[in-house]
């Protein structure tokens, strides 16, 4: 059992399952893990994983990201107004974070795998203990990848600025055809602090045009 204490934006985190959220402390969750046991890091569990398994892993990833980014995000009112006196400092940190990311991305050779960019985003998020959707999704992607979860997509909305992770998108499905895979896959959206059947993306964001930036089979 993994127990986390806190709330996000004044509401309970809807994690459910094996991940339980109790109590409230401030706007963004201050997580206190009790008996945290992520379990072994299996390699390529895709053949044995069902939807419930993917969902449990996605929920663990949400908690993991929250632990790595305790300062929250920079583009959500719930976080930027929580400590108004810290806002100038947070803006300065975000500027430095983006600068470092751009410098590291600029070093990539033409044709470099997008996975390296994901690694850069994740490292920036963890170093700054904060981030927006791209950094948070990158941290979640690498966490799930390290646990052997396949297939795994680092995705974004096509025409809307948001990144997230999809677990279990069927082989042969087209990323841009949401209806062909959404009810058969699990979405991990660390920025929202949520995980659920991928059809929920259309509910959470009122948008469903997706593109896969990097996939691991």
Secondary structure, 3 states (H helix, E strand, C coil): CEEEECCECCECCCCCCCEEEECCCCCCCCCCCECCCCCCCCCCCCCCCCHHHHHHHHHHHHHHHHHHCCCCCCCCHHHHCCCHHHHHHHHHHHHHHHHHHHHHHHCCCCCCCHHHHHHHHHHHHHHHCCCCHHHHHHHHHHHHHHCCCCCEEEEEECCEEEEEEEECCCCCCCCCCHHHCHHHCEEEECCCCEEEECCHHHHHHCCCCEEEEEEEC
